[in-house]
C-alpha cells in the first residue's frame, strides 16, 4: 500500500525550532518529487516547499523567508522539513504529498497524488 | 506569484443537483490546473489534474474544464459524500499556489 506518514509535530514556543519527518512506503521514493503543504486552523491549503528526486532543485513559498529547509534521504525513504524561528502564524497541520508527472502531448503536468494524514504544529508561548 | 481565486467561497446544494465551481488564475496557466477535495479532519484528495483528466478511482460525475485563466469543476449529480471543500491548484510554475477553497454544503 502506498503510504506517507508524517511525524514530529508538537507544541513549540515562538522563536523555537522543529523538524518534521515524512516516512514513505509502498513506492519507489527516490523516483518522485516530494512536497510539504500546510493548513492553518480553519484556513485553506498553503503550499510550503518542494524537492526534486535527487534534491537538485528545491523551492519554497516566498512567505517563509528562509526559515524552513526541506530535505530528503532516499535510502531511508524519508522527507524532512526543518522549521526555525517559528511564529504563531506557522501553527498548522503540515502534510507531505507525493508529486507526480503525467505526460500529455508535449507537456508534463504536475500534481500531488498521495498525501499523508498530517502532523500538527502549534506555536504558542 | 500566480494568484488563484475560486468562486463561490461557499455553496449550498441538494443531493442530485448539478454543481459548478470556478477557479480563475491571475495569469495564463495553460492547462496546469488541479482540483482537490478535502473532508473535515482529512487530507486532501486529488480529483482532477491537467484541467480535465480524472484521477484513477474518482467517480465520473466529477469533471473539469478550462484553459488559460478560467477553469471549472463540475459535479453532475451530487451525492451525500460530495459535501466537502474543494481547492484548485496551479502547477504552471513551481510555486504551487492553491485557491482559497469552496465549501459545498447541504441545502
Interface residues (C-beta under 8 A of the other chain):
Chain A: X35 X37 X44 X45 X46 X47 X50 X57 X59 X61 X62 X95 X97 X100 X102 X104 X107 X109 X110 X111 X112 X113 X115 X116 X117 X118
Chain B: X1 X30 X31 X32 X34 X36 X38 X42 X43 X44 X45 X46 X49 X50 X53 X55 X85 X87 X89 X91 X94 X95 X96 X97 X98 X99 X100 X101
